[in-house]
Amino acid sequence: MSKLKELRKEKGYSQIQVQMKIGIDQSEYSKMERGVRNLSYENCRLLAVLFGTSMDYLAGLTDVKEPYPRADNIIEI
């Protein structure tokens, strides 16, 4: 299972709920979740905030799901 799918299921979101929260097309999100399409920087950032993880975790650079301390100017999704 992809990290995006795992995180989405942990939060109890459908693909449609995720796409609505981050403002992309559901088919595009589905492609990202299946690894057919790469995450843009902005989508990776939005998904990290939405799922409460780090961009490094989404990129496969760490196995630690917990996010780093966030800047004060981050808007929760």
All heavy atoms as a GROMACS GRO file, in nm:
protein
  621
    1MET      N    1   0.085  -0.119   0.000
    1MET     CA    2   0.000   0.000   0.000
    1MET      C    3   0.089   0.124   0.000
    1MET      O    4   0.186   0.132   0.073
    1MET     CB    5  -0.091  -0.003   0.124
    1MET     CG    6  -0.188   0.110   0.130
    1MET     SD    7  -0.300   0.114   0.276
    1MET     CE    8  -0.364  -0.049   0.284
    2SER      N    9   0.052   0.222  -0.082
    2SER     CA   10   0.132   0.344  -0.088
    2SER      C   11   0.117   0.424   0.041
    2SER      O   12   0.019   0.410   0.114
    2SER     CB   13   0.088   0.430  -0.207
    2SER     OG   14  -0.033   0.498  -0.179
    3LYS      N   15   0.217   0.508   0.068
    3LYS     CA   16   0.212   0.591   0.188
    3LYS      C   17   0.090   0.684   0.185
    3LYS      O   18   0.025   0.704   0.287
    3LYS     CB   19   0.340   0.673   0.202
    3LYS     CG   20   0.458   0.590   0.244
    3LYS     CD   21   0.581   0.673   0.262
    3LYS     CE   22   0.693   0.582   0.310
    3LYS     NZ   23   0.816   0.654   0.333
    4LEU      N   24   0.059   0.740   0.069
    4LEU     CA   25  -0.056   0.829   0.060
    4LEU      C   26  -0.185   0.754   0.091
    4LEU      O   27  -0.269   0.804   0.166
    4LEU     CB   28  -0.066   0.891  -0.080
    4LEU     CG   29   0.034   1.000  -0.115
    4LEU    CD1   30   0.014   1.044  -0.258
    4LEU    CD2   31   0.021   1.118  -0.019
    5LYS      N   32  -0.200   0.636   0.036
    5LYS     CA   33  -0.322   0.558   0.062
    5LYS      C   34  -0.331   0.520   0.209
    5LYS      O   35  -0.437   0.529   0.271
    5LYS     CB   36  -0.325   0.434  -0.026
    5LYS     CG   37  -0.454   0.357  -0.014
    5LYS     CD   38  -0.459   0.242  -0.114
    5LYS     CE   39  -0.592   0.171  -0.108
    5LYS     NZ   40  -0.600   0.064  -0.210
    6GLU      N   41  -0.217   0.477   0.265
    6GLU     CA   42  -0.213   0.440   0.407
    6GLU      C   43  -0.253   0.558   0.496
    6GLU      O   44  -0.337   0.544   0.585
    6GLU     CB   45  -0.072   0.392   0.442
    6GLU     CG   46  -0.052   0.356   0.586
    6GLU     CD   47   0.094   0.319   0.614
    6GLU    OE1   48   0.162   0.266   0.527
    6GLU    OE2   49   0.138   0.348   0.727
    7LEU      N   50  -0.196   0.674   0.469
    7LEU     CA   51  -0.226   0.794   0.549
    7LEU      C   52  -0.372   0.835   0.531
    7LEU      O   53  -0.439   0.873   0.627
    7LEU     CB   54  -0.133   0.908   0.510
    7LEU     CG   55   0.013   0.892   0.552
    7LEU    CD1   56   0.101   0.990   0.477
    7LEU    CD2   57   0.029   0.906   0.702
    8ARG      N   58  -0.421   0.828   0.408
    8ARG     CA   59  -0.560   0.865   0.381
    8ARG      C   60  -0.656   0.774   0.458
    8ARG      O   61  -0.751   0.820   0.521
    8ARG     CB   62  -0.588   0.856   0.230
    8ARG     CG   63  -0.734   0.884   0.194
    8ARG     CD   64  -0.757   0.885   0.045
    8ARG     NE   65  -0.725   0.761  -0.021
    8ARG     CZ   66  -0.804   0.652  -0.024
    8ARG    NH1   67  -0.921   0.652   0.038
    8ARG    NH2   68  -0.767   0.543  -0.089
    9LYS      N   69  -0.629   0.645   0.454
    9LYS     CA   70  -0.715   0.549   0.525
    9LYS      C   71  -0.708   0.570   0.676
    9LYS      O   72  -0.809   0.559   0.745
    9LYS     CB   73  -0.677   0.407   0.487
    9LYS     CG   74  -0.704   0.377   0.341
    9LYS     CD   75  -0.779   0.251   0.327
    9LYS     CE   76  -0.809   0.225   0.182
    9LYS     NZ   77  -0.951   0.216   0.157
   10GLU      N   78  -0.587   0.599   0.730
   10GLU     CA   79  -0.573   0.626   0.873
   10GLU      C   80  -0.659   0.744   0.916
   10GLU      O   81  -0.714   0.746   1.027
   10GLU     CB   82  -0.427   0.654   0.908
   10GLU     CG   83  -0.339   0.532   0.912
   10GLU     CD   84  -0.193   0.565   0.938
   10GLU    OE1   85  -0.160   0.683   0.968
   10GLU    OE2   86  -0.110   0.474   0.927
   11LYS      N   87  -0.671   0.846   0.830
   11LYS     CA   88  -0.752   0.964   0.861
   11LYS      C   89  -0.900   0.941   0.833
   11LYS      O   90  -0.984   1.023   0.870
   11LYS     CB   91  -0.704   1.085   0.780
   11LYS     CG   92  -0.567   1.136   0.819
   11LYS     CD   93  -0.575   1.210   0.951
   11LYS     CE   94  -0.443   1.274   0.983
   11LYS     NZ   95  -0.445   1.344   1.110
   12GLY      N   96  -0.931   0.831   0.764
   12GLY     CA   97  -1.071   0.801   0.732
   12GLY      C   98  -1.127   0.883   0.617
   12GLY      O   99  -1.248   0.902   0.607
   13TYR      N  100  -1.039   0.932   0.530
   13TYR     CA  101  -1.080   1.014   0.416
   13TYR      C  102  -1.099   0.928   0.292
   13TYR      O  103  -1.027   0.831   0.271
   13TYR     CB  104  -0.976   1.120   0.382
   13TYR     CG  105  -0.954   1.227   0.486
   13TYR    CD1  106  -0.827   1.277   0.507
   13TYR    CD2  107  -1.058   1.281   0.560
   13TYR    CE1  108  -0.804   1.378   0.600
   13TYR    CE2  109  -1.036   1.381   0.653
   13TYR     CZ  110  -0.909   1.428   0.672
   13TYR     OH  111  -0.887   1.528   0.764
   14SER      N  112  -1.192   0.969   0.207
   14SER     CA  113  -1.202   0.912   0.073
   14SER      C  114  -1.109   0.992  -0.018
   14SER      O  115  -1.064   1.102   0.019
   14SER     CB  116  -1.345   0.921   0.021
   14SER     OG  117  -1.381   1.057  -0.001
   15GLN      N  118  -1.083   0.941  -0.137
   15GLN     CA  119  -1.002   1.017  -0.232
   15GLN      C  120  -1.071   1.149  -0.266
   15GLN      O  121  -1.004   1.251  -0.281
   15GLN     CB  122  -0.978   0.936  -0.360
   15GLN     CG  123  -0.878   0.826  -0.344
   15GLN     CD  124  -0.846   0.757  -0.475
   15GLN    OE1  125  -0.911   0.779  -0.577
   15GLN    NE2  126  -0.744   0.673  -0.472
   16ILE      N  127  -1.201   1.147  -0.276
   16ILE     CA  128  -1.276   1.270  -0.309
   16ILE      C  129  -1.262   1.373  -0.199
   16ILE      O  130  -1.242   1.492  -0.226
   16ILE     CB  131  -1.424   1.238  -0.338
   16ILE    CG1  132  -1.434   1.155  -0.467
   16ILE    CG2  133  -1.508   1.364  -0.347
   16ILE    CD1  134  -1.570   1.098  -0.496
   17GLN      N  135  -1.264   1.330  -0.073
   17GLN     CA  136  -1.246   1.424   0.038
   17GLN      C  137  -1.107   1.487   0.033
   17GLN      O  138  -1.092   1.607   0.056
   17GLN     CB  139  -1.267   1.354   0.172
   17GLN     CG  140  -1.412   1.322   0.199
   17GLN     CD  141  -1.429   1.237   0.324
   17GLN    OE1  142  -1.364   1.133   0.338
   17GLN    NE2  143  -1.516   1.281   0.413
   18VAL      N  144  -1.005   1.406   0.003
   18VAL     CA  145  -0.868   1.459  -0.005
   18VAL      C  146  -0.858   1.560  -0.119
   18VAL      O  147  -0.806   1.670  -0.100
   18VAL     CB  148  -0.764   1.346  -0.023
   18VAL    CG1  149  -0.626   1.403  -0.052
   18VAL    CG2  150  -0.760   1.258   0.101
   19GLN      N  151  -0.909   1.524  -0.235
   19GLN     CA  152  -0.897   1.616  -0.348
   19GLN      C  153  -0.971   1.746  -0.323
   19GLN      O  154  -0.926   1.852  -0.363
   19GLN     CB  155  -0.939   1.550  -0.479
   19GLN     CG  156  -1.083   1.512  -0.495
   19GLN     CD  157  -1.174   1.617  -0.556
   19GLN    OE1  158  -1.293   1.600  -0.546
   19GLN    NE2  159  -1.126   1.722  -0.615
   20MET      N  160  -1.083   1.740  -0.252
   20MET     CA  161  -1.156   1.862  -0.219
   20MET      C  162  -1.078   1.948  -0.120
   20MET      O  163  -1.077   2.070  -0.129
   20MET     CB  164  -1.294   1.828  -0.165
   20MET     CG  165  -1.388   1.773  -0.270
   20MET     SD  166  -1.546   1.717  -0.206
   20MET     CE  167  -1.618   1.872  -0.154
   21LYS      N  168  -1.012   1.884  -0.025
   21LYS     CA  169  -0.938   1.959   0.077
   21LYS      C  170  -0.814   2.027   0.021
   21LYS      O  171  -0.776   2.134   0.067
   21LYS     CB  172  -0.899   1.867   0.193
   21LYS     CG  173  -1.018   1.828   0.280
   21LYS     CD  174  -0.976   1.736   0.392
   21LYS     CE  175  -1.091   1.695   0.479
   21LYS     NZ  176  -1.143   1.801   0.564
   22ILE      N  177  -0.747   1.962  -0.078
   22ILE     CA  178  -0.624   2.024  -0.131
   22ILE      C  179  -0.645   2.091  -0.267
   22ILE      O  180  -0.553   2.151  -0.320
   22ILE     CB  181  -0.505   1.926  -0.135
   22ILE    CG1  182  -0.527   1.814  -0.235
   22ILE    CG2  183  -0.476   1.872   0.004
   22ILE    CD1  184  -0.400   1.733  -0.259
   23GLY      N  185  -0.766   2.079  -0.323
   23GLY     CA  186  -0.799   2.153  -0.444
   23GLY      C  187  -0.744   2.097  -0.573
   23GLY      O  188  -0.702   2.174  -0.660
   24ILE      N  189  -0.744   1.965  -0.588
   24ILE     CA  190  -0.702   1.904  -0.714
   24ILE      C  191  -0.810   1.810  -0.762
   24ILE      O  192  -0.903   1.777  -0.689
   24ILE     CB  193  -0.567   1.828  -0.702
   24ILE    CG1  194  -0.581   1.711  -0.603
   24ILE    CG2  195  -0.454   1.922  -0.663
   24ILE    CD1  196  -0.464   1.616  -0.606
   25ASP      N  197  -0.797   1.764  -0.885
   25ASP     CA  198  -0.892   1.669  -0.942
   25ASP      C  199  -0.873   1.531  -0.880
   25ASP      O  200  -0.761   1.490  -0.854
   25ASP     CB  201  -0.867   1.664  -1.094
   25ASP     CG  202  -0.969   1.578  -1.164
   25ASP    OD1  203  -1.085   1.620  -1.170
   25ASP    OD2  204  -0.932   1.469  -1.211
   26GLN      N  205  -0.983   1.461  -0.856
   26GLN     CA  206  -0.976   1.329  -0.794
   26GLN      C  207  -0.892   1.232  -0.875
   26GLN      O  208  -0.816   1.154  -0.820
   26GLN     CB  209  -1.118   1.272  -0.772
   26GLN     CG  210  -1.122   1.139  -0.697
   26GLN     CD  211  -1.110   1.019  -0.789
   26GLN    OE1  212  -1.153   1.021  -0.903
   26GLN    NE2  213  -1.051   0.913  -0.738
   27SER      N  214  -0.902   1.237  -1.007
   27SER     CA  215  -0.822   1.146  -1.089
   27SER      C  216  -0.673   1.175  -1.076
   27SER      O  217  -0.591   1.083  -1.078
   27SER     CB  218  -0.865   1.152  -1.236
   27SER     OG  219  -0.838   1.278  -1.292
   28GLU      N  220  -0.637   1.302  -1.059
   28GLU     CA  221  -0.496   1.337  -1.037
   28GLU      C  222  -0.448   1.283  -0.904
   28GLU      O  223  -0.337   1.231  -0.892
   28GLU     CB  224  -0.475   1.489  -1.045
   28GLU     CG  225  -0.493   1.546  -1.183
   28GLU     CD  226  -0.397   1.485  -1.284
   28GLU    OE1  227  -0.275   1.483  -1.259
   28GLU    OE2  228  -0.446   1.440  -1.389
   29TYR      N  229  -0.531   1.297  -0.800
   29TYR     CA  230  -0.492   1.244  -0.670
   29TYR      C  231  -0.478   1.092  -0.677
   29TYR      O  232  -0.384   1.035  -0.624
   29TYR     CB  233  -0.590   1.282  -0.558
   29TYR     CG  234  -0.550   1.216  -0.429
   29TYR    CD1  235  -0.440   1.263  -0.358
   29TYR    CD2  236  -0.615   1.102  -0.383
   29TYR    CE1  237  -0.396   1.199  -0.244
   29TYR    CE2  238  -0.572   1.038  -0.268
   29TYR     CZ  239  -0.463   1.086  -0.200
   29TYR     OH  240  -0.420   1.021  -0.086
   30SER      N  241  -0.569   1.026  -0.745
   30SER     CA  242  -0.563   0.881  -0.760
   30SER      C  243  -0.432   0.839  -0.826
   30SER      O  244  -0.368   0.742  -0.784
   30SER     CB  245  -0.682   0.831  -0.843
   30SER     OG  246  -0.673   0.692  -0.864
   31LYS      N  247  -0.389   0.914  -0.927
   31LYS     CA  248  -0.262   0.885  -0.995
   31LYS      C  249  -0.144   0.903  -0.900
   31LYS      O  250  -0.049   0.825  -0.902
   31LYS     CB  251  -0.245   0.973  -1.118
   31LYS     CG  252  -0.340   0.938  -1.230
   31LYS     CD  253  -0.327   1.036  -1.345
   31LYS     CE  254  -0.433   1.008  -1.450
   31LYS     NZ  255  -0.432   1.109  -1.556
   32MET      N  256  -0.150   1.006  -0.816
   32MET     CA  257  -0.042   1.028  -0.718
   32MET      C  258  -0.039   0.912  -0.618
   32MET      O  259   0.068   0.862  -0.584
   32MET     CB  260  -0.062   1.160  -0.644
   32MET     CG  261  -0.032   1.282  -0.724
   32MET     SD  262  -0.046   1.431  -0.624
   32MET     CE  263  -0.199   1.497  -0.686
   33GLU      N  264  -0.156   0.871  -0.572
   33GLU     CA  265  -0.163   0.764  -0.475
   33GLU      C  266  -0.111   0.631  -0.532
   33GLU      O  267  -0.048   0.554  -0.461
   33GLU     CB  268  -0.309   0.747  -0.431
   33GLU     CG  269  -0.325   0.672  -0.303
   33GLU     CD  270  -0.468   0.672  -0.250
   33GLU    OE1  271  -0.548   0.589  -0.295
   33GLU    OE2  272  -0.498   0.758  -0.165
   34ARG      N  273  -0.133   0.609  -0.660
   34ARG     CA  274  -0.086   0.486  -0.725
   34ARG      C  275   0.059   0.495  -0.773
   34ARG      O  276   0.115   0.397  -0.820
   34ARG     CB  277  -0.176   0.451  -0.843
   34ARG     CG  278  -0.314   0.404  -0.799
   34ARG     CD  279  -0.401   0.370  -0.918
   34ARG     NE  280  -0.440   0.493  -0.987
   34ARG     CZ  281  -0.444   0.508  -1.119
   34ARG    NH1  282  -0.415   0.409  -1.199
   34ARG    NH2  283  -0.480   0.624  -1.172
   35GLY      N  284   0.119   0.614  -0.763
   35GLY     CA  285   0.257   0.631  -0.806
   35GLY      C  286   0.273   0.652  -0.955
   35GLY      O  287   0.384   0.646  -1.009
   36VAL      N  288   0.162   0.679  -1.024
   36VAL     CA  289   0.165   0.705  -1.168
   36VAL      C  290   0.208   0.849  -1.195
   36VAL      O  291   0.268   0.879  -1.296
   36VAL     CB  292   0.027   0.676  -1.231
   36VAL    CG1  293   0.021   0.712  -1.378
   36VAL    CG2  294  -0.012   0.530  -1.210
   37ARG      N  295   0.174   0.939  -1.104
   37ARG     CA  296   0.208   1.081  -1.116
   37ARG      C  297   0.286   1.123  -0.992
   37ARG      O  298   0.250   1.088  -0.881
   37ARG     CB  299   0.080   1.163  -1.129
   37ARG     CG  300   0.102   1.310  -1.148
   37ARG     CD  301  -0.032   1.378  -1.176
   37ARG     NE  302  -0.018   1.520  -1.187
   37ARG     CZ  303   0.009   1.585  -1.300
   37ARG    NH1  304   0.025   1.518  -1.412
   37ARG    NH2  305   0.020   1.715  -1.301
   38ASN      N  306   0.392   1.201  -1.016
   38ASN     CA  307   0.472   1.252  -0.905
   38ASN      C  308   0.402   1.368  -0.836
   38ASN      O  309   0.325   1.441  -0.898
   38ASN     CB  310   0.609   1.298  -0.954
   38ASN     CG  311   0.695   1.183  -0.999
   38ASN    OD1  312   0.687   1.074  -0.946
   38ASN    ND2  313   0.779   1.208  -1.099
   39LEU      N  314   0.432   1.384  -0.709
   39LEU     CA  315   0.378   1.496  -0.633
   39LEU      C  316   0.453   1.624  -0.670
   39LEU      O  317   0.576   1.624  -0.678
   39LEU     CB  318   0.397   1.473  -0.483
   39LEU     CG  319   0.321   1.360  -0.418
   39LEU    CD1  320   0.366   1.343  -0.274
   39LEU    CD2  321   0.173   1.383  -0.424
   40SER      N  322   0.379   1.731  -0.690
   40SER     CA  323   0.444   1.861  -0.703
   40SER      C  324   0.485   1.905  -0.564
   40SER      O  325   0.436   1.851  -0.462
   40SER     CB  326   0.347   1.963  -0.764
   40SER     OG  327   0.242   1.992  -0.672
   41TYR      N  328   0.570   2.004  -0.556
   41TYR     CA  329   0.611   2.056  -0.426
   41TYR      C  330   0.488   2.101  -0.347
   41TYR      O  331   0.472   2.067  -0.229
   41TYR     CB  332   0.709   2.174  -0.444
   41TYR     CG  333   0.737   2.246  -0.314
   41TYR    CD1  334   0.834   2.198  -0.227
   41TYR    CD2  335   0.664   2.358  -0.278
   41TYR    CE1  336   0.858   2.262  -0.105
   41TYR    CE2  337   0.687   2.422  -0.158
   41TYR     CZ  338   0.784   2.374  -0.072
   41TYR     OH  339   0.806   2.437   0.047
   42GLU      N  340   0.399   2.178  -0.412
   42GLU     CA  341   0.284   2.233  -0.342
   42GLU      C  342   0.189   2.123  -0.296
   42GLU      O  343   0.140   2.126  -0.184
   42GLU     CB  344   0.209   2.333  -0.432
   42GLU     CG  345   0.094   2.402  -0.363
   42GLU     CD  346   0.133   2.487  -0.242
   42GLU    OE1  347   0.251   2.519  -0.223
   42GLU    OE2  348   0.042   2.520  -0.164
   43ASN      N  349   0.163   2.024  -0.381
   43ASN     CA  350   0.075   1.914  -0.340
   43ASN      C  351   0.137   1.833  -0.226
   43ASN      O  352   0.067   1.790  -0.134
   43ASN     CB  353   0.041   1.823  -0.458
   43ASN     CG  354  -0.055   1.886  -0.554
   43ASN    OD1  355  -0.130   1.976  -0.519
   43ASN    ND2  356  -0.055   1.841  -0.678
   44CYS      N  357   0.267   1.813  -0.231
   44CYS     CA  358   0.336   1.740  -0.124
   44CYS      C  359   0.323   1.816   0.007
   44CYS      O  360   0.294   1.758   0.111
   44CYS     CB  361   0.482   1.719  -0.162
   44CYS     SG  362   0.573   1.610  -0.049
   45ARG      N  363   0.341   1.948   0.001
   45ARG     CA  364   0.329   2.031   0.122
   45ARG      C  365   0.187   2.025   0.179
   45ARG      O  366   0.167   2.005   0.298
   45ARG     CB  367   0.367   2.176   0.089
   45ARG     CG  368   0.373   2.267   0.210
   45ARG     CD  369   0.406   2.410   0.172
   45ARG     NE  370   0.296   2.475   0.102
   45ARG     CZ  371   0.187   2.524   0.162
   45ARG    NH1  372   0.172   2.514   0.292
   45ARG    NH2  373   0.092   2.583   0.091
   46LEU      N  374   0.088   2.039   0.091
   46LEU     CA  375  -0.052   2.035   0.135
   46LEU      C  376  -0.088   1.899   0.194
   46LEU      O  377  -0.156   1.890   0.297
   46LEU     CB  378  -0.145   2.069   0.019
   46LEU     CG  379  -0.143   2.214  -0.029
   46LEU    CD1  380  -0.220   2.227  -0.160
   46LEU    CD2  381  -0.197   2.308   0.076
   47LEU      N  382  -0.043   1.792   0.130
   47LEU     CA  383  -0.073   1.658   0.179
   47LEU      C  384  -0.003   1.631   0.312
   47LEU      O  385  -0.059   1.567   0.400
   47LEU     CB  386  -0.036   1.553   0.075
   47LEU     CG  387  -0.128   1.549  -0.047
   47LEU    CD1  388  -0.064   1.469  -0.160
   47LEU    CD2  389  -0.264   1.492  -0.010
   48ALA      N  390   0.119   1.681   0.328
   48ALA     CA  391   0.191   1.663   0.455
   48ALA      C  392   0.115   1.731   0.568
   48ALA      O  393   0.100   1.674   0.677
   48ALA     CB  394   0.334   1.718   0.444
   49VAL      N  395   0.065   1.852   0.544
   49VAL     CA  396  -0.013   1.922   0.646
   49VAL      C  397  -0.144   1.848   0.673
   49VAL      O  398  -0.180   1.825   0.788
   49VAL     CB  399  -0.039   2.069   0.604
   49VAL    CG1  400  -0.137   2.136   0.698
   49VAL    CG2  401   0.092   2.147   0.598
   50LEU      N  402  -0.213   1.810   0.567
   50LEU     CA  403  -0.342   1.741   0.581
   50LEU      C  404  -0.329   1.611   0.660
   50LEU      O  405  -0.408   1.582   0.748
   50LEU     CB  406  -0.402   1.712   0.443
   50LEU     CG  407  -0.534   1.635   0.442
   50LEU    CD1  408  -0.646   1.717   0.505
   50LEU    CD2  409  -0.569   1.594   0.300
   51PHE      N  410  -0.225   1.533   0.629
   51PHE     CA  411  -0.207   1.403   0.692
   51PHE      C  412  -0.125   1.407   0.820
   51PHE      O  413  -0.105   1.305   0.885
   51PHE     CB  414  -0.144   1.304   0.594
   51PHE     CG  415  -0.233   1.268   0.478
   51PHE    CD1  416  -0.181   1.256   0.351
   51PHE    CD2  417  -0.369   1.245   0.495
   51PHE    CE1  418  -0.262   1.220   0.244
   51PHE    CE2  419  -0.451   1.211   0.389
   51PHE     CZ  420  -0.396   1.197   0.262
   52GLY      N  421  -0.074   1.525   0.857
   52GLY     CA  422   0.002   1.538   0.981
   52GLY      C  423   0.134   1.464   0.978
   52GLY      O  424   0.171   1.396   1.073
   53THR      N  425   0.205   1.478   0.867
   53THR     CA  426   0.335   1.413   0.852
   53THR      C  427   0.432   1.512   0.791
   53THR      O  428   0.404   1.631   0.784
   53THR     CB  429   0.320   1.284   0.766
   53THR    OG1  430   0.439   1.208   0.775
   53THR    CG2  431   0.287   1.313   0.622
   54SER      N  432   0.548   1.464   0.748
   54SER     CA  433   0.647   1.553   0.686
   54SER      C  434   0.657   1.525   0.537
   54SER      O  435   0.621   1.416   0.490
   54SER     CB  436   0.785   1.532   0.751
   54SER     OG  437   0.836   1.404   0.716
   55MET      N  438   0.706   1.622   0.464
   55MET     CA  439   0.730   1.603   0.321
   55MET      C  440   0.836   1.495   0.301
   55MET      O  441   0.829   1.419   0.204
   55MET     CB  442   0.772   1.736   0.257
   55MET     CG  443   0.657   1.836   0.252
   55MET     SD  444   0.704   2.000   0.192
   55MET     CE  445   0.744   1.966   0.022
   56ASP      N  446   0.931   1.486   0.392
   56ASP     CA  447   1.033   1.381   0.384
   56ASP      C  448   0.971   1.242   0.391
   56ASP      O  449   1.012   1.151   0.320
   56ASP     CB  450   1.137   1.396   0.495
   56ASP     CG  451   1.238   1.505   0.468
   56ASP    OD1  452   1.239   1.562   0.356
   56ASP    OD2  453   1.318   1.534   0.558
   57TYR      N  454   0.870   1.226   0.476
   57TYR     CA  455   0.803   1.096   0.486
   57TYR      C  456   0.732   1.064   0.355
   57TYR      O  457   0.742   0.953   0.304
   57TYR     CB  458   0.704   1.095   0.603
   57TYR     CG  459   0.633   0.962   0.617
   57TYR    CD1  460   0.699   0.851   0.669
   57TYR    CD2  461   0.501   0.946   0.576
   57TYR    CE1  462   0.636   0.728   0.681
   57TYR    CE2  463   0.438   0.824   0.587
   57TYR     CZ  464   0.505   0.715   0.639
   57TYR     OH  465   0.443   0.593   0.649
   58LEU      N  466   0.662   1.162   0.300
   58LEU     CA  467   0.592   1.140   0.173
   58LEU      C  468   0.688   1.109   0.060
   58LEU      O  469   0.656   1.032  -0.031
   58LEU     CB  470   0.505   1.261   0.138
   58LEU     CG  471   0.387   1.289   0.230
   58LEU    CD1  472   0.314   1.414   0.185
   58LEU    CD2  473   0.294   1.170   0.238
   59ALA      N  474   0.807   1.168   0.064
   59ALA     CA  475   0.908   1.145  -0.041
   59ALA      C  476   0.987   1.017  -0.019
   59ALA      O  477   1.070   0.981  -0.103
   59ALA     CB  478   1.002   1.265  -0.048
   60GLY      N  479   0.966   0.950   0.092
   60GLY     CA  480   1.039   0.826   0.119
   60GLY      C  481   1.179   0.847   0.174
   60GLY      O  482   1.261   0.756   0.172
   61LEU      N  483   1.206   0.968   0.225
   61LEU     CA  484   1.339   0.998   0.279
   61LEU      C  485   1.353   0.959   0.426
   61LEU      O  486   1.464   0.959   0.478
   61LEU     CB  487   1.370   1.147   0.262
   61LEU     CG  488   1.373   1.196   0.117
   61LEU    CD1  489   1.389   1.346   0.111
   61LEU    CD2  490   1.483   1.125   0.039
   62THR      N  491   1.241   0.930   0.490
   62THR     CA  492   1.242   0.887   0.629
   62THR      C  493   1.124   0.792   0.650
   62THR      O  494   1.026   0.796   0.576
   62THR     CB  495   1.232   1.006   0.727
   62THR    OG1  496   1.239   0.958   0.861
   62THR    CG2  497   1.104   1.084   0.710
   63ASP      N  498   1.137   0.708   0.750
   63ASP     CA  499   1.028   0.619   0.788
   63ASP      C  500   0.950   0.673   0.907
   63ASP      O  501   0.858   0.608   0.956
   63ASP     CB  502   1.082   0.480   0.822
   63ASP     CG  503   1.135   0.408   0.700
   63ASP    OD1  504   1.081   0.430   0.588
   63ASP    OD2  505   1.229   0.328   0.712
   64VAL      N  506   0.987   0.791   0.955
   64VAL     CA  507   0.923   0.854   1.070
   64VAL      C  508   0.803   0.935   1.021
   64VAL      O  509   0.820   1.031   0.946
   64VAL     CB  510   1.022   0.944   1.146
   64VAL    CG1  511   0.955   1.012   1.264
   64VAL    CG2  512   1.143   0.863   1.192
   65LYS      N  513   0.684   0.896   1.064
   65LYS     CA  514   0.562   0.965   1.020
   65LYS      C  515   0.542   1.101   1.087
   65LYS      O  516   0.482   1.190   1.030
   65LYS     CB  517   0.438   0.881   1.051
   65LYS     CG  518   0.417   0.766   0.960
   65LYS     CD  519   0.283   0.700   0.995
   65LYS     CE  520   0.262   0.574   0.915
   65LYS     NZ  521   0.135   0.509   0.949
   66GLU      N  522   0.590   1.115   1.211
   66GLU     CA  523   0.565   1.238   1.285
   66GLU      C  524   0.627   1.357   1.212
   66GLU      O  525   0.740   1.351   1.167
   66GLU     CB  526   0.623   1.230   1.427
   66GLU     CG  527   0.550   1.133   1.517
   66GLU     CD  528   0.582   0.987   1.486
   66GLU    OE1  529   0.694   0.956   1.442
   66GLU    OE2  530   0.492   0.904   1.505
   67PRO      N  531   0.553   1.467   1.207
   67PRO     CA  532   0.605   1.586   1.138
   67PRO      C  533   0.709   1.658   1.222
   67PRO      O  534   0.718   1.638   1.342
   67PRO     CB  535   0.481   1.674   1.121
   67PRO     CG  536   0.395   1.637   1.237
   67PRO     CD  537   0.419   1.489   1.259
   68TYR      N  538   0.785   1.741   1.154
   68TYR     CA  539   0.877   1.831   1.222
   68TYR      C  540   0.793   1.941   1.288
   68TYR      O  541   0.678   1.961   1.250
   68TYR     CB  542   0.973   1.895   1.122
   68TYR     CG  543   1.051   1.797   1.041
   68TYR    CD1  544   1.036   1.789   0.904
   68TYR    CD2  545   1.142   1.710   1.101
   68TYR    CE1  546   1.108   1.698   0.828
   68TYR    CE2  547   1.215   1.619   1.026
   68TYR     CZ  548   1.197   1.615   0.889
   68TYR     OH  549   1.268   1.525   0.814
   69PRO      N  550   0.849   2.014   1.382
   69PRO     CA  551   0.776   2.130   1.436
   69PRO      C  552   0.743   2.225   1.320
   69PRO      O  553   0.826   2.252   1.235
   69PRO     CB  554   0.874   2.193   1.532
   69PRO     CG  555   0.969   2.084   1.569
   69PRO     CD  556   0.978   1.996   1.446
   70ARG      N  557   0.621   2.271   1.316
   70ARG     CA  558   0.575   2.356   1.205
   70ARG      C  559   0.595   2.504   1.237
   70ARG      O  560   0.590   2.545   1.352
   70ARG     CB  561   0.428   2.331   1.178
   70ARG     CG  562   0.400   2.187   1.140
   70ARG     CD  563   0.288   2.181   1.040
   70ARG     NE  564   0.242   2.046   1.015
   70ARG     CZ  565   0.299   1.962   0.929
   70ARG    NH1  566   0.404   1.996   0.862
   70ARG    NH2  567   0.249   1.842   0.910
   71ALA      N  568   0.613   2.580   1.130
   71ALA     CA  569   0.622   2.726   1.143
   71ALA      C  570   0.487   2.780   1.187
   71ALA      O  571   0.383   2.718   1.164
   71ALA     CB  572   0.663   2.787   1.009
   72ASP      N  573   0.488   2.894   1.250
   72ASP     CA  574   0.364   2.956   1.300
   72ASP      C  575   0.269   2.997   1.189
   72ASP      O  576   0.150   3.012   1.211
   72ASP     CB  577   0.396   3.077   1.386
   72ASP     CG  578   0.463   3.040   1.516
   72ASP    OD1  579   0.446   2.924   1.562
   72ASP    OD2  580   0.533   3.125   1.574
   73ASN      N  581   0.321   3.017   1.067
   73ASN     CA  582   0.238   3.069   0.959
   73ASN      C  583   0.172   2.959   0.876
   73ASN      O  584   0.112   2.987   0.774
   73ASN     CB  585   0.319   3.160   0.868
   73ASN     CG  586   0.434   3.085   0.802
   73ASN    OD1  587   0.466   2.973   0.835
   73ASN    ND2  588   0.497   3.151   0.705
   74ILE      N  589   0.175   2.833   0.920
   74ILE     CA  590   0.113   2.723   0.845
   74ILE      C  591  -0.036   2.722   0.874
   74ILE      O  592  -0.080   2.724   0.989
   74ILE     CB  593   0.175   2.587   0.886
   74ILE    CG1  594   0.322   2.582   0.852
   74ILE    CG2  595   0.100   2.472   0.818
   74ILE    CD1  596   0.356   2.592   0.705
   75ILE      N  597  -0.114   2.718   0.768
   75ILE     CA  598  -0.259   2.710   0.780
   75ILE      C  599  -0.300   2.564   0.778
   75ILE      O  600  -0.262   2.490   0.687
   75ILE     CB  601  -0.327   2.786   0.665
   75ILE    CG1  602  -0.291   2.933   0.670
   75ILE    CG2  603  -0.479   2.767   0.669
   75ILE    CD1  604  -0.334   3.013   0.551
   76GLU      N  605  -0.374   2.521   0.879
   76GLU     CA  606  -0.422   2.384   0.884
   76GLU      C  607  -0.530   2.363   0.779
   76GLU      O  608  -0.608   2.454   0.752
   76GLU     CB  609  -0.475   2.349   1.022
   76GLU     CG  610  -0.369   2.347   1.130
   76GLU     CD  611  -0.260   2.241   1.107
   76GLU    OE1  612  -0.293   2.131   1.062
   76GLU    OE2  613  -0.144   2.272   1.134
   77ILE      N  614  -0.534   2.246   0.723
   77ILE     CA  615  -0.631   2.214   0.618
   77ILE      C  616  -0.746   2.136   0.680
   77ILE      O  617  -0.731   2.052   0.758
   77ILE     CB  618  -0.565   2.133   0.507
   77ILE    CG1  619  -0.457   2.216   0.441
   77ILE    CG2  620  -0.668   2.090   0.404
   77ILE    CD1  621  -0.377   2.143   0.337
   0.00000   0.00000   0.00000
